[in-house]
Amino acid sequence: MTADFRLNPNVTALPPYNAGMNIAVARSRTGRDDIAALASNENPYGCSPKVMDALKGVNPSRYADPNCTALRATLSRKLAVPASRIVVGNGSEEMIAAICRAALRPFSTVLTVKPGFGLHEIESRANGAKVVKHPMTKELDFDIDGLLAKLRKKPTIFFLSSPSNPVGPALNRDQLRRLVGAVPKETLLVLDEAYFEFCGADAVDGVQALEGSGIAYAVLRTFSKAYGLAGLRVGYAIASDERIASAIAAAKTPFNVNAAAQLAAVAALNDQGWMREAVAKVADERNRMVREAARLGYFAPGSMTNFLYLDVKGDSGAAFDHFLSRGIIVKPWLEPEYATFIRVTVGVPTENDRFLNALSELSDTFVVKEQCE
Ligand SMILES: *Cc1c(COP(=O)(O)O)cnc(C)c1O
């Protein structure tokens, strides 16, 4: 027995990350082959064929460039930000971890929202910080006034995803301007724009909007969603200055982004046409799903992403089982106040039809369940 060994209590007390069910697990659980994986916001159209071509050039036996020089140069041109302010991670989730490691100390506080993205809380707590989660409004919009009040307490980090995961809306220009105006000099704003590419051309671009704002910030973007590279793990941070970028880079592991991911990300950036086409198809389907769900009596807040956040008006775990029995993986929301919500990713049209069909049968499941209880 090694029960005397003391682990880090910040880590042993962490809430689990609510990851979407793996397809192989769903197959063995249901005995079905036709699994529609609608839990993890991946791109249902895969990735650009140019990425698949580029992957043929991977050299598995050499260490990859620890500085991602070619990828950062490509990003620098595209974003008009010096490469010295860009750090690439093993997914943007590694950047969340590195930022926490670089910025937090015992007794730091972190401000974020609920419902929110699990890792904003988990990585903060793993680094010893106390996390304050400010609720979204009743209508599930950002509560700007409430957040301004909380920013007066000078949290070390303020994590916010816009567009919001899991809810879907993005900050408008005025909301972002008011938040930025209230970020104290003691606070690092982390604006997580994992779904930026789905917002459409008129959306606020955090990289541009924060440039020259004078606050300390990092904007996060990823190749996992619109670019369809979730399995390769690559995302990045754009920091407000070189000093902050260097600290984030120092806090990551040295060979964090593998050779395949670096080649794939450059190829993906060089095929904007493929990405835009996939995003447009997803946005059309998303709008159709919102309309159809509303027709069935389920309201989803306006989404600027590739997913819907739906109040199923019953236990989200029971709803998860209902969809899984029909071969559909959704994500049940587990934060206590939001445990009647599920998050469902927009898939290809046939998958979305299957989801809508199963949604139309959901109220029967809940009624039967209540009668049994
Ligand atoms: C998916 C997601 C991420 C993580 O993406 P990776 O780059 O795959 O690590 C980060 N933030 C939010 C809000 C996300 O939804």
The ligand as a Gaussian input file, in Angstrom:
#p B3LYP/6-31G(d) Opt

LIG

0 1
 C      -12.494000      22.610000     -28.704000
 C      -12.133000      23.751000     -27.821000
 C      -10.813000      23.971000     -27.413000
 C       -9.710000      22.972000     -27.561000
 O       -9.355000      22.732000     -28.788000
 P       -8.018000      21.937000     -29.134000
 O       -7.286000      22.889000     -29.998000
 O       -8.511000      20.724000     -29.824000
 O       -7.293000      21.625000     -27.874000
 C      -10.511000      25.094000     -26.679000
 N      -11.478000      25.945000     -26.314000
 C      -12.758000      25.754000     -26.648000
 C      -13.768000      26.743000     -26.214000
 C      -13.129000      24.645000     -27.413000
 O      -14.408000      24.435000     -27.683000

